[in-house]
Structure formats: C-alpha cells, structure tokens
Amino acid sequence: MQIPSWLLTVCEYLEQIAGLVVLLPLGLGVWRWPRLPTTLRLLTGYLAFTEIVLLTSSLVELYWPVWSISLWHLFTLVQTLLFLRIYYLTLTSPALRRLLPAVVVAFTAFALLDSLYLEGLHQMNSYTHVLQSALLIGLALLYFEQLLNELRVIRLEQDPLFLVSTAVVLYFSGTVLLYVFVNKLSAPADYASHQVIYTLNSMVNLIQYVLFALAFWYAGQSLSYHSRS
C-alpha cells in the first residue's frame, strides 16, 4: 500500500495520543477508587493493564519485534475476561449469570486454540477478535435491555455502566472488520497498511476512553445508580 509520508506521520501521532489519553480515565479511576463499585474498580484495573501492555509493547517492538503481536494475544484474552466479569456483576438475569462461567471457559479455550494453532502467535488473532466483539457487544446490548425493563435510571448519560456499555458497542463494532481483514489485506512487512489499521483503532479508542472517563466522573454522583458487587 502506497501512503504519503505525511499521512504516516499523522497516523503515528494519533496512535501516540491514544496511548496517552488512556491516562485520563485511569487517573479518574484511581482518584475516585474509594467511591467506585466493584465493576468500575475492575475497569480501572483493565485500564492499568492496558497502559502496562502499551509500555511493554513499545519495548518488545524495539528489541524483540517478532514477539510484538504475541503480546496483544494475551491482551485480548485478559481484556475479554475482565469485561465478562464486569457484566457478570452487572446483569441481573439468573440464567445469564449461570451461563457466563461456561462462556469464560469456552472463550479461553478458543483464544488459546487460535493463538497456538489456527492463526499462530505471529499474526493478529482475528478469529478471537470476532468472537470477542460478538460476546461483548451482545452483553452490552443485554445491559441496555435491562435498563429499559427496570426503568430505574432517569438520566442515561450519567449512568456509568451505560457509558461503559456504549463505549464497548462503539469500539468493538468499529474495529471488528479491521481485525477480520488485517491478516488478509496486508503482508506482515507492510508497515503502511498496519499503521493505518492501528490508527483507525486508535481513533475509536479515543472515543472509548472519553466515555470511560465520563463513567468514572459520574460514578457515585447519581443516586439512581446502584451496582451489584
């Protein structure tokens, strides 16, 4: 793929900005930690893990580039398990809460199969991303349905889990196709193609982190919000 050098420079800057913006919701999560429910404490842990992976990825890319993608296989697995735990604590349906532990086991098994056999550790685990996106978007939509049925939240834009779920839907619906085609449309050595893909991912990440920051900001402020912990 032939891309102008100036556009690649812009892409690199956008990716770096997205890596820094994660500090905004992470800082708010740490600041409001004593008032956070278990679900948002888990989200704070996820953001801390994200920052650690970003820093580690930079070092791995510099010294052991062949293993840089492998690190994101681990990130995808941990990311999914943390969000599954968040929704296990959030959704009130007994049937769903009984089902989610089996989903955790099945997803972990498939992710390991994909990383070790189907696609390997040295290319993007696109199959796992598709399954991850379907699961998390589905759980977010189930939370929206729960809000409609319970009618306990007066201002949705101030409900932390509504904001988190909106971020989940926007992020995973916006990136799933990128991961589906990343291994097919760009060669491993095609830096330009990968940079554009990572930049599009970073742009969606910016929206996600802003919504997470709003979730932490409103946490504990709304009397209408109650979390299962």
N, C-alpha and C positions, 0 to 999 in steps of 0.2 A: 504494500500500500504506500503510495507516494503522498506525503503530507508536508505542507510547508513548515520550515523550521520554526517560524514564529508561532505557529499553532501548537507545535510540540512544546514550545517553551511555556505557552499559556496553560497547556494541559498539565505540565509539571507543577506549575504554581498552584493551580486549582487543587491538585492532589495533595500538595503540602498544606494548603489552607484547611482542607477537610480533615487532615490529620491533627491539626491544631484545634479545630472547632469542637472536637470531642471533649476537650478540656472544659468547655463551658458547662454542659450537663453534668460532667464528672465533678467539677467544683461545687455546683449547686447540690449534688447528691451528698457529697461529703459534708457540706455546710449544714444541710437540713437532716443529716443522718438521725439524730435523736427523735425527730418527729416523723420519720418515714415508716410506713408499713413494711412488712416483710417483702412484698412484691417489688417495691421501689428500692429496697436495700439490695435485692438480687440484681436489679437493673444497674445500680451503682457498681456492684461487683463486675457485671458484664462490661461496663464502660472502662473500668480499671484494667480488666483483662484485655480489652481492645487496645488500649494505649500501650500495654506491655508488648502485645503482638506487633503493633506498628513499629515500636522501637527495635524489637528483636528482628523483625523483618528487614529493617534497614541494614543491620549488622550482617545478617545472613546473606543478603543480596550483595554486600560488599566483599565478603570473604568466602562464602560458600554458595554462589548463585544457583548451583544445581539443586539445592535443597530449599530455595525460597518459596516455591509453590507448595511444598510439603507442609510448611508451617501453617498455611491457610487451610489445609485439610483439617488440621487439629482445631483451628479457629471455628470452622463451620460446625464441627461436631459439638464443641463446648457452647457456642452461641445458641444452637438449636436446643440443647438440653436445658440451658438456663431459661430460655423463653418458654419451653414446655413446663418447667417448674413454676414460672410466673403465672401461666394460665391454669395450672393445676390449683393454685391457691386462689385464683380469681373466679373461675367458673363454678357455679353452684350446683350444676346438674350432677346427681349421684352417678348416673350412667357414664357420663364423660369422665368423672374422676376415677371410676373403676377402669376405664379404658386407657387412660393416659399412661399408666406404668407399662402396659404392653406396647404402646406406641413408642415409648422411650427405648425399650429393648429392641424392637424391630428396626427403628431408625438407626440406632447404634450399629446393629449388625449389618445393615445395608451400607452405611457410611464406610465401615471397615472393609467390606467386600469391594466397594467401588474404589477405595484408595489403594488397596493391596492387589486387586485383580482386574476389575473391569476397565478402569482408566489409568490406574497407576499413580504413584506419588509425584511424578514429574510433569503432569499436566493438570489443568483445572478439573476439579471433581464436579463436572456439570450435572451428572445424574443426581448426585446428592443434593446439589443446589435446587434442582427442580422439585425433588421430594420435600426438601426443607421449605421452599416457598409455598407449596400447596398446603403443608401442615400448618404453618404459622399464619398464613392468610385465612385459612379455614377457622382457626382458633380465634383470631381477631374478629372475624365476622360473627362467630358464636357469641363473643362478648357484646357486640353491638346488639344482637338479638336479645341477649339477657337484659341489657339496659332498656330496650323497648318494652319488654314484658314486665319488668319491675317498676318502671316509671318513677325511680327514686332520685334521679339526678335532674335538677332543674336546669342547670347551665352545663351543657355537654362540653363546651370549650374549656371549662375549668375542672373537669373530671380527669385526674391524672391517667387512669388506665384507658380512658377514651383517647387521650392524646397519644399514649404509647401504642395503642392498637391502630390508630390512624397512621402513625409512623411506620408500623410493621407492614400494613397493607400497601402504603405508597412505596416503601423501599423494596419489598420483595416482588411486588408486581412490576416495578420499574426496572429491576435488574435480572429477573429470571431469564429473559430472552438473551441477554448478554452472555450469561453463563452457558446457555444451551448451545450457542454458536461459536463461543470463543475458541474451542479446540478445532472446529471445522473450517473457520474462515480466516484464521491467522496461523502462520507457522510459528514454532517455538522461538525462532530467531527474529521474527518480525516485530521489532521494538515499537515501531509506529502504531501498528494495529493494537498491540497490547496497551500502549499508552492511552490511546483514545478510549478503549474499553474501561480502563481503570479510572479515567477522568469522568466518564459518564456515571460510573459507580460512585465516584466522589461527590458529584453534583447531587445525586439522590441522597447520599449520606448527609450532606449539609442540611437538607430539609429534615431528615430523620433526627439529627442531633438538636436542631432548633425545637422540634416538637418534644423531645425528651427533656430539654431544658425547661420548657413551659410546664411539663408534667411535674418536675421537681419544684418549680416555683409555686404551683398551686397546691402541692401536697401539704396537707394539714391546715389549709386555709378554708376549705369548703366543708361546712358541717354536713353537707349531703353526701360526702364521700366516706365510705366505710370499706375497708379491705379485709378479706379473710386472711388470717395469719396463723 
